[in-house]
């Protein structure tokens, strides 16, 4: 029902890792340093490359996902229907969308082979609270893929709230199908659909 997001592009989400000790860094420098760390870890761990689901999910939960603003990502994906959702529905939507992205990311992480990531220089003013960090994924024998990360400066550091893959927004990628589901069966219907998909993916594990 949902458009598939490129596995490679989701692997590249690992380039947006942010460590607690480096929150004062400029976003582009932070992405660059963290990219080197995570790609080196994947290269050195054959279990990750082989698809060890437990290790992959642990890596995602501990090193990647805390630095994404899933509430805002969900709001953007749900679009205008978000304002009609109750607080409980918003929480359920966010939880289920997060689980969907976690599962997709975890599956894609093991697909990494020998890609390299180039982080473009970023011009940022001290007062800026939102920025776009541009990167380029270079893959042997393939065309480079531009990946743009939209980040916002929160009280606890920079957070990713959208990713543009070759010009296509990750959250917008889901908006059409989410809207269709809501029109058909309401917000609760979308929540159930996401929960059913997550349960099905968990069963496959």
N, C-alpha and C positions, 0 to 999 in steps of 0.2 A: 504494500500500500504506500509505503514511503519511498521517495527517491533515494537511491543508494549514494552515499558519500564515498569518494575515492578512498580506498584503503591506504594508498600512499599518502594522501593528504592528511588522513587521521594519524598516521604515523608521525607526520611532521608536526602534529600538535605537541609532540614531546619537546619540540624546540622552544615551547613557551614555558618551560619549567622555571619557577622562581623560588629561590631559597630564602629562608627567613633572614639570614644574615646579610642578604644583599638587596634589601628592599630600597635602600637609598640610591642604588645604581640607576642610571638612565635606562629606560626600557630596552633600547636596542643593544646596549652593552650587556644588560642582564640576559637577554635572549641569546646573544652570541656566546657568552660564557656557559650558560646552562645547556645550550645545544651541544657544545663540545663534551660536556660531562655526561649527558644522557646517551649520546650516540656511542661514546666510548664504553659505557656500561653495557649497552646492548651487544656491541661487538665482542665484548669479553665474556658474555654469558650465553653459553650454548643452550641452556634451558629456555631462555627467553626466545632465542632464535628458533628453537624447536617447537615453541608453542605451549610451554608449560603454563596452563591457565592460572594456577594458583599464584605463581611468581609474577605473571603478567599483571594480574589484578592487584596484587600487593604493590607493585611498582606504580601502577596507575593511581591507586588510592592515596599512596603516601607522597609521591613525588610530582604528580601532575595535577590531579583534580582539585586539590585545595586552592589552586590559583585561577580557577574559572568561576565567574559569577553566573551560576546556573539559574538563579532567579531571573536575572535580566535576560539571559539567553532564552529561557522559556517564555517570558513575556513577549519578546520580539518574535518568537516562533508562533505563538498563539495569535498575536496581532490584536486587532480591535476587539476580539472576543474576550480578551483578558479582563477588561473592565466589568464584564458581566459575571465573572467568576467570584464565588465567595472566597473568604480567606482559606477555608478548608480545601476548597477545590484548587486554589492556587498552589497550596502546599503539595497536594497530591500530584498535580500536573508537573511541578518542579521535580518532585522525587522520581516520578516515572520517567520523565525526559532525561534526567541525570542518569538513571539506571540504563536507559537505552544508549546514551552516549558512552557510558563506561563500558558497556558490553561491546559496542562497535569499536571503540578505541582499543580495548584489550585484545580483541581479535586481530586488529590490524597491526598491533605492535610487533607481532612475531614475523610480519612480512618484510621488515627492514632487512636490507642486504648491504649495499655499498653506496647508498645515496649520500651526498654531502649537501650542506645547507649554507647558503651565503646570506648574511644579514646585511641589509642596506643601511647606510648611515641615516640617522634620524635628527632632524632639527626640532628642538623642543624648547619652549620657554618655561621659565620657572612657574608661571601661573597656569600652564596647561594641565587640565585634568583628564583629557581624553587624547589619545594619540593612535596612530596607525604605524605599526612596525612592518616594514616590507621585507620579505625574504624570497629567496629563490632556491628551489630544490633542483640540484643537478644529479641526474641519474645516468649511469653508464649506458651508452647506446640509445638514449632517449632525449626528447626535448626538455629543456628546463621548464619547471612549473612554478609560476609566481604564487606565493602565499602571503596574504596580508592579514595581520593580526590587529584587531581593534581592542584597545585596552582602556580601562578607566582607572583613575587613581582613587582608591578607597582609603578609609582610615587605616586599614591593615595592609596596604601595599597595592601594587598594580594588579588588576584582574582582567582576564580575557573575557569579553562578552560576545565576540563574533569572530569568525574566520572567513576570509574570502579566498576561495580556491580558484585560481585562474579567472578571477573576476566574479565568481558566484558565491554568494553569502551562504554560510552553513545554516544559519537560522532561517533565512528566507527559503532555503531548500525544503524545509519542512512545512512552511506556512500554508501552502496551497492544500496539501493533504490534510493538515490539521483543520483547516477551515471547512473542507469538504466533510470531514467526520463530524464536526460540530453542527453543521447544517443538517446532517442526516440524523444524528442521535444526541445532540447536545453536548455540553461540556463533560458530563458524567460519561457519555459514550466515548469521548476521546480518552478520558482517564482509563476506562475499561479496556479500550483498544490497546493503549500503551502497556497496561499491566499484563494483558494477555500475551502481547509480543515479548515482553520481558520474561514472563513465565516460560514461554516456549523456548526462548534462548537459554534460559537457565537449565531447562530439561535436557537440552542438547549437550550441555557441559558434562 
